[in-house]
Every structure is written in structure tokens, then in C-alpha cells.
Amino acid sequence: MVKVVILGQGYVASIFASGLEKVKAGKIRPYGIPLADELPVKIKDIQIVGSYDVDVTKVGRDLHEVVKAYDPEAPETLRGITVRRGIHLKSLRNLPIEATGLDDEMTLKEAVDHLVGEWKELKPDVFINVCTTEAFVPFESREELEEAIEGDKRDRLTATQVYVYAAAEYAKETGGAAFVNAIPTLIANDPVYVELAKESKLAVFGDDGATGATPLTADVLSHFAQRNRYVLDIAQFNIGGNNDFLALTDKERNRSKEFTKSSIVRDLLGYDAPHYIKPTGFLEPLDDKKFIAMHIEYVSFNGAHDEIIITGRINDSPALAGLLVDLVRLGKIAIEKKEFGTVYEVNAFYMKNPGPKDMQNIPRIIAHEKMRMWAGLEPKWL
């Protein structure tokens, strides 16, 4: 059994919960889950035991009812789980959502203790963080992090940073847990948090789940690098209509997302080709089905100038939700292997900005093989 707590019960989390239960019931095929039937930890072993949010229209409601707002065919097996109040710290500022968090009622230290107490009752193995994209600042030292928590420095911390701190406290008291950071906030790339995770017996996967245009761009750039084609410029952008794209209209949030999306260029090409790679806009009618576009101009043999243009429409939340089904099970494996801190072999395949800090993006086919071998599976393409 793998017990899961969801942090941020929005579109991604709701599609994850709904799709997971449908796969378990045999109602849909596990398409979009890379290691669907291959891991020793099976999909049927995943059990959602808790959910947290700060949207007042969700807190206190049954998970089934919340998920139904995103998927009218929400499985009945999601009944009986109440969405609990989480950490806010202004994470939903400038969004048309009325929000309230534990931090509106108590100090951050009290909120951490409160969460740890609830989690010791729920007994989760893995935490999935799919909160709204945040504006954040990494920590310079362990002392700075602890002082921010103890000193109730709300302007210094984000919801994710507090959640990971609480998860580390929980792991330390219970003997091990895993935290999947599927948003751009640096956790697996923050040495302070990686050190804390190692000491606390917390495995951390991150940062920022790689779906849609980003892994496709990585594959295309790898293709050019392997064939010694010189890339002159890259333009890649996404436009979507869900709340995460609305949040990205905030410049600080957008900057954090842009960093994780742009880090692949130098890593894969070996030089920093001029590029524009960022989430570009919000258009409400698109809803969750984002528009992606990519244009790459390059030089081939005998000075020939060629270009590749790709466009697509991608259901944003299912693309990430399918990866989470793997990451939950890989989190359980990391706990069993006692591989705490962060795990590059997992991050390099599933994340836009794979931790630990200064580790590079690598061609996804190589990352895929490294991840499989780490998980104890036979290489597929080697």
C-alpha cells in the first residue's frame, strides 16, 4: 500500500485522483503513465488518504464533490475524504479565489505542528505538491530556514517551502517519507532543503513536472546536438486557460516558471542559443487544453539553413497527472531503498529542472534508461 496526501486540490490533483481510481477499477487504460505495469509497486496499491487546499469553496468538502467540478465522471471511491485547510501565505494572491489557510489562524510553527499531527494520523508515505506556481526565494542556510519558521517570517516563505519543512519533520518522526514537488519552487535544487531531507529521511523529487512542450523541446534539441546541427534560435511558448496560467500572469510567478523551462538549452546543446521559452499568456476559453508552439532555426551541412515548426493542443493537467502516478510509486521505492535527499535518476526524466543543484538536463532517452535502472528495471533501449 502507498498512502498519498495531496497538497493543492486543483485541476492537476483532481484529474490525478479521478484517473487513478478509474485505472484501478479497470475503467480506463493507463495511457500517459510511463511505467504503468512495470514497477513492483502497483497502481492498485495507491490510496489517497488526505487532501489540502486553501480555497474556501473546497475546504471542508468531500473530495468526490471537489473532483466532480473538474471531471463530471468522478469515481464514487473518492467519497469519504474531506479536503483540509492547508498553508496559504498569499499563494493565491491576485486570483479570483477567496482563500484562507492555517497561517491565518496560527503561527507558522504552530501550523507545521498541526500538519505533522494530522499526518501522523493519516500515515502517508508520499506527499504530492501541485500548489499554484509561486514566487519564491531559495534559502542560503539551514539557520535562515529555521529562523523563518520559528520567527513566523511570512514574507520569506511560500506554502511549498513550509509544506516541505513539515514533511521533513513528519519523516523524521515516522522513519521515512517522500515529497514530489511538481511545481517550479526550488526544493530538489535548494541545497538547504536537500540537506534537511537527507537528515530527516525524506526523499524529494523535483522540480517542476516536465509535460507538454518542454520534454518535446528537449528531445528535439538532443536530436540537433547528436547530429551536430547548430541551433541559431529557439522560440517556444504556451497559452492556456486554467488557473495556473492565470497565476502566471503575475511577473514573479512567471519568472520562476520561465527559469525551469529555459534551463534545457545550454544543458543539451552545450551553448546558450538565443531563445524565448516561457509560458506566454492566459486565454480563458482554452481552459485546460493549452496551445503550444515551437520554432527552431538551425544550420546543417554546407551552411544550409533549415527550420522546424511544431504546434499542438495539449490537455495540460492529465499530462502531469499521469506522471504523478509513477512518481508516487517511485517515492515508495525510494523510501524502501532508504535513498533520502533527492534522486537525480528520477528527476532527470520527470522534471523540467532536475535536482540536485547544478545537475544538467540530459536527453530524455538517456534519462529514461537511468531512471529505469534506478528503479530496478531492465534497460529498454540500451
Secondary structure, 3 states (H helix, E strand, C coil): CEEEEEECCCHHHHHHHHHHHHHHCCCCCCCCCCCCCCCCCCHHHEEEEEEEECECCCCCCEHHHHHHCCCCCCCHHHCCCEEEECCCCCCCCCCCCCECCHHHCCCHHHHHHHHHHHHHHHCCCEEEECCCCCCCCCCCCHHHHHHHHHCCCHHHCCHHHHHHHHHHHHHHHHCCEEEEECCCCCCCCCHHHHHHHHHHCEEEECCCECCCHHHHHHHHHHHHHHCCCEEEEEEEEEEECCHHHHHCCCHHHHHHHHHHHHCHHHHHHCCCCCEEEEEEEECHHHCCEEEEEEEEEEECHHHCEEEEEEEEEEEHHHHHHHHHHHHHHHHHHHHHHCCCEECHHHHHHHECCCCCCCCCCCCHHHHHHHHHHHCCCCCCCC
